[in-house]
Amino acid sequence: MRPLICFCTALMASPAFAEGFDRPIPQAQSATAELWYGLACLALIAAMVVVQRLVSRR
């Protein structure tokens, strides 16, 4: 029984059953996504300035 299981496992793992890899196509970034990214960048910079001021006071 063990050789049969090994044979079936080897047969199922063979490259003949594998599908080819299709590279994902990158999507264009929308204007809304660019706006939210810009706002997030500004919020990050503002948060870093606030943290720097809090740390420099101590």
Steps between C-alpha positions, in 0.01 A plus 500: 500500500787738578652483148159573352462810720849619406429444130170691517661785691786524248253488211281777642801723572639472148543816292259365239208603723646841584368811333729763354560817698314803369662821614252745654431811297544814710199726508527872438466715808186710505487869584309420818772261613765763431303755704469265799870410474593869500280568801649202684851628429413844636340345809812291560725804473273696737505214751880483482524876565269469802703209640825691447362800691380278785834325526705820484307652793601222737 
